[in-house]
C-alpha cells in the first residue's frame, strides 16, 4: 500500500521490475509512418503481443508467484481466466514447479485453452454466461487448499503489470520524448492501474485513457459515476480477453485517481484496428489487445500534434477466427 492508501505504489512496481529482470521479452516501442500521418501524431506502440505467453499477463503472474512461501508452493495454484492470465499463471507455475488448476470459459479461444494445457496446467471449463467463475473455484480453494491467483484484483498482479509503465516512460526518455497520452485496454483494471502508477510517477502530466468494448464499458461509466458500476448482462463482444462484469475493488480507486477517462469502441472498430496492426505494424493482435488502437479512430481524444503510446496487450487468437475478423474489416 502506498502513502495515499492505494493498494499499489511506485515502490511496488519497481520491486516487481527487479523480480522480473531476465524473465521478460523486451517489447521495444514501434511505430508506423503511415499511422502517424493518418492521425497527425507520433504514435508509439507497446507490442505486448510479443511478450512471453503472448500477452502482458506473464508479468503480473510471475511477480505474484515468485513471492509464494514454500507452504503456498506445496498447496498449488488455482486461477480463473479467459486465456491470457491462464497462460501467464500456467507458465509461471511451471517455472517454479507448482501445480496449477485454471478455470476457463468454455467459449475461450481454443488456442488459449491448448496453450494453457501445454504449460502443464489442469484446465476446468465453465459457461461464463450461466456460471460464476468464482463459484467454480471454491472447491479448489476450500477443499483442496489451493492458493487463488486472481486476474487483476491483487497488489502483486497490478504491480507486475505496472512494469509496462516503467518501460514506456524510460524508452520515451531515451528518445527525448514526453508522452502526452497513453491508451490502455481495460478489463478488470489490473493492467491500467499498474501502468498508471508508473506513468504518473515518472510523467505526472501524461493523460491515461482506459479503453473497453461497447456494452462492457464498466470502467468508463464508473469513472463518470465516481463509483463502481456493473455491466448489463446479455451482451456479447469479440474482445474475449477483457469482458469483466465491473472494475476491481483494488484497481478502481487507483484508476479513479489517475485516469483522464474511458473510451468505448465497437467490435467493427476493433476489427479495423486489427487490420491496421497487421498492415502497418506486421503484428497479429487479438481483439481485446487491439482496443487501444481502435480508440484513436473514435476521435474522442484529440491527439493531433501529440506524442502518444498505445498498449497492444495480447496476440492470442485462433488463426481461423483471426482471418475472418480481418476479412470482415
URFEN-V159655 format. One line per field, one symbol per residue. burial: + if it has 9 or more other C-alpha atoms within 8 Angstrom, else -. Layout:
BEGIN
burial=???
END
This chain:
BEGIN
burial=-+---+++++-+++-++--+---+--+-++++--++--+++++++++++++++++++++++++++--+---++-++++++++++++++++++++---++++++++--++-+++-+++-+++-+--+++--+-+--+++-++---+++-+++++++++++++++-++-++-+++----+++++++++++++++++++++++--+--++++++++++++++++++----++-+-----+-+++++-++++-+++++++-++-+++++-+-++++++++++-++--+++++++++++++------+--+++++++++++++---+--++---
END
